Amino acid sequence: MTPGYEIALAIPDDISGILALQEPNLPDSGGSLSVRQNADWFKHAMLEMPLIVARSDGQIVGYLVATSLAAKSHIPIIQAMLRSFSTPPDCYLYGPVCVAAAERGKGLAGIMFEALCARLPGRSAMTFIRADNAASRQAHRKMGMRELGPFTHDGATYIALSYSA
Protein backbone atom coordinates (compact mmCIF):
# COMPACT_ATOMS: atom_id res chain seq x y z
CA MET A 1 0.00 0.00 0.00
CA THR A 2 1.34 3.41 -0.98
CA PRO A 3 0.57 6.23 1.48
CA GLY A 4 -2.68 7.85 0.42
CA TYR A 5 -3.33 5.34 -2.38
CA GLU A 6 -4.41 1.77 -2.74
CA ILE A 7 -2.68 0.30 -5.81
CA ALA A 8 -4.36 -2.90 -7.02
CA LEU A 9 -5.45 -5.00 -9.95
CA ALA A 10 -8.73 -3.68 -11.30
CA ILE A 11 -11.89 -5.65 -10.69
CA PRO A 12 -15.12 -5.42 -12.69
CA ASP A 13 -16.62 -3.07 -10.07
CA ASP A 14 -13.86 -0.54 -10.92
CA ILE A 15 -14.99 -0.06 -14.52
CA SER A 16 -17.52 2.67 -13.76
CA GLY A 17 -14.81 4.66 -11.95
CA ILE A 18 -12.35 4.07 -14.80
CA LEU A 19 -14.89 5.31 -17.35
CA ALA A 20 -15.68 8.35 -15.20
CA LEU A 21 -11.96 9.20 -15.00
CA GLN A 22 -11.49 8.66 -18.72
CA GLU A 23 -14.13 11.21 -19.81
CA PRO A 24 -12.51 14.49 -18.69
CA ASN A 25 -9.21 13.26 -20.12
CA LEU A 26 -10.39 12.74 -23.69
CA PRO A 27 -9.53 15.30 -26.41
CA ASP A 28 -13.11 16.61 -26.71
CA SER A 29 -12.88 17.53 -23.01
CA GLY A 30 -9.40 19.06 -23.33
CA GLY A 31 -7.49 15.93 -22.28
CA SER A 32 -4.74 13.99 -23.99
CA LEU A 33 -6.02 10.41 -24.09
CA SER A 34 -6.08 9.36 -27.71
CA VAL A 35 -8.89 6.78 -27.78
CA ARG A 36 -12.18 6.41 -25.89
CA GLN A 37 -12.63 2.87 -24.64
CA ASN A 38 -15.96 1.40 -23.54
CA ALA A 39 -16.81 -0.82 -20.58
CA ASP A 40 -16.58 -4.03 -22.61
CA TRP A 41 -13.08 -3.11 -23.80
CA PHE A 42 -11.90 -2.56 -20.21
CA LYS A 43 -13.53 -5.85 -19.10
CA HIS A 44 -11.67 -7.73 -21.83
CA ALA A 45 -8.42 -5.88 -21.11
CA MET A 46 -8.46 -6.84 -17.44
CA LEU A 47 -9.00 -10.49 -18.34
CA GLU A 48 -6.08 -10.52 -20.78
CA MET A 49 -3.37 -8.65 -18.86
CA PRO A 50 -2.97 -6.56 -15.70
CA LEU A 51 -5.07 -3.42 -15.45
CA ILE A 52 -3.77 -1.43 -12.48
CA VAL A 53 -5.90 1.06 -10.57
CA ALA A 54 -5.11 3.61 -7.91
CA ARG A 55 -7.80 4.35 -5.37
CA SER A 56 -7.98 7.18 -2.86
CA ASP A 57 -10.80 7.11 -0.33
CA GLY A 58 -12.44 4.37 -2.40
CA GLN A 59 -12.46 6.44 -5.62
CA ILE A 60 -10.54 5.57 -8.78
CA VAL A 61 -7.91 8.31 -9.21
CA GLY A 62 -5.70 6.53 -11.72
CA TYR A 63 -5.53 3.57 -14.04
CA LEU A 64 -2.93 1.94 -16.22
CA VAL A 65 -3.68 -0.66 -18.88
CA ALA A 66 -1.42 -3.31 -20.38
CA THR A 67 -2.49 -5.16 -23.51
CA SER A 68 -1.00 -7.58 -25.97
CA LEU A 69 0.07 -6.28 -29.36
CA ALA A 70 -2.68 -8.40 -30.92
CA ALA A 71 -5.39 -6.76 -28.81
CA LYS A 72 -4.65 -3.32 -30.26
CA SER A 73 -3.15 -4.12 -33.66
CA HIS A 74 -6.37 -3.00 -35.39
CA ILE A 75 -6.18 0.56 -33.96
CA PRO A 76 -4.82 2.98 -36.59
CA ILE A 77 -2.53 4.91 -34.24
CA ILE A 78 -0.99 1.65 -32.98
CA GLN A 79 -0.51 0.54 -36.59
CA ALA A 80 1.30 3.80 -37.32
CA MET A 81 3.63 3.30 -34.34
CA LEU A 82 4.35 -0.32 -35.22
CA ARG A 83 5.13 0.62 -38.84
CA SER A 84 7.73 3.07 -37.57
CA PHE A 85 9.34 1.02 -34.78
CA SER A 86 10.05 -2.66 -34.31
CA THR A 87 8.90 -4.39 -31.15
CA PRO A 88 11.16 -6.28 -28.79
CA PRO A 89 10.39 -9.98 -28.20
CA ASP A 90 7.52 -10.64 -25.76
CA CYS A 91 6.59 -6.96 -25.84
CA TYR A 92 3.26 -5.67 -24.55
CA LEU A 93 1.61 -2.30 -25.04
CA TYR A 94 1.59 -0.03 -22.02
CA GLY A 95 -1.28 2.39 -21.80
CA PRO A 96 -3.38 4.23 -21.66
CA VAL A 97 -2.40 5.62 -18.32
CA CYS A 98 -4.69 8.19 -16.77
CA VAL A 99 -4.34 10.12 -13.51
CA ALA A 100 -6.97 12.44 -12.05
CA ALA A 101 -6.02 16.10 -12.41
CA ALA A 102 -5.90 16.60 -8.62
CA GLU A 103 -3.40 13.73 -8.26
CA ARG A 104 -0.92 14.72 -10.98
CA GLY A 105 2.65 15.55 -10.09
CA LYS A 106 2.69 13.12 -7.16
CA GLY A 107 4.37 10.23 -8.97
CA LEU A 108 1.20 8.15 -9.21
CA ALA A 109 1.80 7.07 -12.82
CA GLY A 110 5.24 5.78 -11.82
CA ILE A 111 3.83 3.94 -8.80
CA MET A 112 1.24 2.22 -11.00
CA PHE A 113 3.94 1.38 -13.57
CA GLU A 114 6.09 -0.23 -10.86
CA ALA A 115 3.09 -2.35 -9.85
CA LEU A 116 2.57 -3.36 -13.49
CA CYS A 117 6.24 -4.28 -13.98
CA ALA A 118 6.13 -6.42 -10.82
CA ARG A 119 3.30 -8.40 -12.43
CA LEU A 120 5.08 -8.71 -15.80
CA PRO A 121 8.71 -9.31 -14.80
CA GLY A 122 11.30 -9.39 -17.55
CA ARG A 123 8.93 -8.12 -20.24
CA SER A 124 9.44 -5.13 -22.50
CA ALA A 125 6.77 -2.51 -23.14
CA MET A 126 6.00 0.09 -25.78
CA THR A 127 3.74 3.10 -25.69
CA PHE A 128 3.28 6.50 -27.28
CA ILE A 129 2.44 10.00 -26.16
CA ARG A 130 1.72 13.23 -27.99
CA ALA A 131 4.95 15.02 -28.75
CA ASP A 132 3.58 18.23 -27.22
CA ASN A 133 2.77 16.57 -23.86
CA ALA A 134 5.91 17.67 -22.01
CA ALA A 135 4.66 16.57 -18.58
CA SER A 136 3.97 13.05 -19.80
CA ARG A 137 7.31 12.83 -21.59
CA GLN A 138 9.09 13.83 -18.38
CA ALA A 139 7.05 11.38 -16.28
CA HIS A 140 7.82 8.51 -18.66
CA ARG A 141 11.54 9.29 -18.65
CA LYS A 142 11.43 9.15 -14.83
CA MET A 143 9.86 5.68 -15.14
CA GLY A 144 12.89 4.50 -17.09
CA MET A 145 11.36 4.64 -20.54
CA ARG A 146 13.40 5.77 -23.48
CA GLU A 147 12.13 7.70 -26.44
CA LEU A 148 12.39 5.78 -29.70
CA GLY A 149 11.47 8.76 -31.85
CA PRO A 150 8.55 10.54 -33.49
CA PHE A 151 5.80 9.26 -35.75
CA THR A 152 2.71 10.93 -37.13
CA HIS A 153 -0.93 9.93 -37.22
CA ASP A 154 -3.86 12.03 -38.44
CA GLY A 155 -1.64 15.08 -38.67
CA ALA A 156 -0.40 14.92 -35.07
CA THR A 157 3.12 14.03 -33.97
CA TYR A 158 3.63 11.38 -31.31
CA ILE A 159 6.68 9.98 -29.57
CA ALA A 160 7.08 6.22 -29.28
CA LEU A 161 8.67 5.02 -26.05
CA SER A 162 9.95 1.68 -24.84
CA TYR A 163 10.78 0.07 -21.57
CA SER A 164 13.20 -2.83 -21.37
CA ALA A 165 13.11 -4.89 -18.20
C-alpha positions as CSV (number, residue, x, y, z in Angstrom):
1,M,0.0,0.0,0.0
2,T,1.3,3.4,-1.0
3,P,0.6,6.2,1.5
4,G,-2.7,7.8,0.4
5,Y,-3.3,5.3,-2.4
6,E,-4.4,1.8,-2.7
7,I,-2.7,0.3,-5.8
8,A,-4.4,-2.9,-7.0
9,L,-5.4,-5.0,-9.9
10,A,-8.7,-3.7,-11.3
11,I,-11.9,-5.6,-10.7
12,P,-15.1,-5.4,-12.7
13,D,-16.6,-3.1,-10.1
14,D,-13.9,-0.5,-10.9
15,I,-15.0,-0.1,-14.5
16,S,-17.5,2.7,-13.8
17,G,-14.8,4.7,-12.0
18,I,-12.4,4.1,-14.8
19,L,-14.9,5.3,-17.3
20,A,-15.7,8.4,-15.2
21,L,-12.0,9.2,-15.0
22,Q,-11.5,8.7,-18.7
23,E,-14.1,11.2,-19.8
24,P,-12.5,14.5,-18.7
25,N,-9.2,13.3,-20.1
26,L,-10.4,12.7,-23.7
27,P,-9.5,15.3,-26.4
28,D,-13.1,16.6,-26.7
29,S,-12.9,17.5,-23.0
30,G,-9.4,19.1,-23.3
31,G,-7.5,15.9,-22.3
32,S,-4.7,14.0,-24.0
33,L,-6.0,10.4,-24.1
34,S,-6.1,9.4,-27.7
35,V,-8.9,6.8,-27.8
36,R,-12.2,6.4,-25.9
37,Q,-12.6,2.9,-24.6
38,N,-16.0,1.4,-23.5
39,A,-16.8,-0.8,-20.6
40,D,-16.6,-4.0,-22.6
41,W,-13.1,-3.1,-23.8
42,F,-11.9,-2.6,-20.2
43,K,-13.5,-5.8,-19.1
44,H,-11.7,-7.7,-21.8
45,A,-8.4,-5.9,-21.1
46,M,-8.5,-6.8,-17.4
47,L,-9.0,-10.5,-18.3
48,E,-6.1,-10.5,-20.8
49,M,-3.4,-8.6,-18.9
50,P,-3.0,-6.6,-15.7
51,L,-5.1,-3.4,-15.4
52,I,-3.8,-1.4,-12.5
53,V,-5.9,1.1,-10.6
54,A,-5.1,3.6,-7.9
55,R,-7.8,4.4,-5.4
56,S,-8.0,7.2,-2.9
57,D,-10.8,7.1,-0.3
58,G,-12.4,4.4,-2.4
59,Q,-12.5,6.4,-5.6
60,I,-10.5,5.6,-8.8
61,V,-7.9,8.3,-9.2
62,G,-5.7,6.5,-11.7
63,Y,-5.5,3.6,-14.0
64,L,-2.9,1.9,-16.2
65,V,-3.7,-0.7,-18.9
66,A,-1.4,-3.3,-20.4
67,T,-2.5,-5.2,-23.5
68,S,-1.0,-7.6,-26.0
69,L,0.1,-6.3,-29.4
70,A,-2.7,-8.4,-30.9
71,A,-5.4,-6.8,-28.8
72,K,-4.7,-3.3,-30.3
73,S,-3.1,-4.1,-33.7
74,H,-6.4,-3.0,-35.4
75,I,-6.2,0.6,-34.0
76,P,-4.8,3.0,-36.6
77,I,-2.5,4.9,-34.2
78,I,-1.0,1.6,-33.0
79,Q,-0.5,0.5,-36.6
80,A,1.3,3.8,-37.3
81,M,3.6,3.3,-34.3
82,L,4.4,-0.3,-35.2
83,R,5.1,0.6,-38.8
84,S,7.7,3.1,-37.6
85,F,9.3,1.0,-34.8
86,S,10.0,-2.7,-34.3
87,T,8.9,-4.4,-31.2
88,P,11.2,-6.3,-28.8
89,P,10.4,-10.0,-28.2
90,D,7.5,-10.6,-25.8
91,C,6.6,-7.0,-25.8
92,Y,3.3,-5.7,-24.6
93,L,1.6,-2.3,-25.0
94,Y,1.6,0.0,-22.0
95,G,-1.3,2.4,-21.8
96,P,-3.4,4.2,-21.7
97,V,-2.4,5.6,-18.3
98,C,-4.7,8.2,-16.8
99,V,-4.3,10.1,-13.5
100,A,-7.0,12.4,-12.0
101,A,-6.0,16.1,-12.4
102,A,-5.9,16.6,-8.6
103,E,-3.4,13.7,-8.3
104,R,-0.9,14.7,-11.0
105,G,2.7,15.6,-10.1
106,K,2.7,13.1,-7.2
107,G,4.4,10.2,-9.0
108,L,1.2,8.2,-9.2
109,A,1.8,7.1,-12.8
110,G,5.2,5.8,-11.8
111,I,3.8,3.9,-8.8
112,M,1.2,2.2,-11.0
113,F,3.9,1.4,-13.6
114,E,6.1,-0.2,-10.9
115,A,3.1,-2.4,-9.9
116,L,2.6,-3.4,-13.5
117,C,6.2,-4.3,-14.0
118,A,6.1,-6.4,-10.8
119,R,3.3,-8.4,-12.4
120,L,5.1,-8.7,-15.8
121,P,8.7,-9.3,-14.8
122,G,11.3,-9.4,-17.5
123,R,8.9,-8.1,-20.2
124,S,9.4,-5.1,-22.5
125,A,6.8,-2.5,-23.1
126,M,6.0,0.1,-25.8
127,T,3.7,3.1,-25.7
128,F,3.3,6.5,-27.3
129,I,2.4,10.0,-26.2
130,R,1.7,13.2,-28.0
131,A,5.0,15.0,-28.8
132,D,3.6,18.2,-27.2
133,N,2.8,16.6,-23.9
134,A,5.9,17.7,-22.0
135,A,4.7,16.6,-18.6
136,S,4.0,13.0,-19.8
137,R,7.3,12.8,-21.6
138,Q,9.1,13.8,-18.4
139,A,7.0,11.4,-16.3
140,H,7.8,8.5,-18.7
141,R,11.5,9.3,-18.7
142,K,11.4,9.1,-14.8
143,M,9.9,5.7,-15.1
144,G,12.9,4.5,-17.1
145,M,11.4,4.6,-20.5
146,R,13.4,5.8,-23.5
147,E,12.1,7.7,-26.4
148,L,12.4,5.8,-29.7
149,G,11.5,8.8,-31.8
150,P,8.6,10.5,-33.5
151,F,5.8,9.3,-35.7
152,T,2.7,10.9,-37.1
153,H,-0.9,9.9,-37.2
154,D,-3.9,12.0,-38.4
155,G,-1.6,15.1,-38.7
156,A,-0.4,14.9,-35.1
157,T,3.1,14.0,-34.0
158,Y,3.6,11.4,-31.3
159,I,6.7,10.0,-29.6
160,A,7.1,6.2,-29.3
161,L,8.7,5.0,-26.1
162,S,9.9,1.7,-24.8
163,Y,10.8,0.1,-21.6
164,S,13.2,-2.8,-21.4
165,A,13.1,-4.9,-18.2
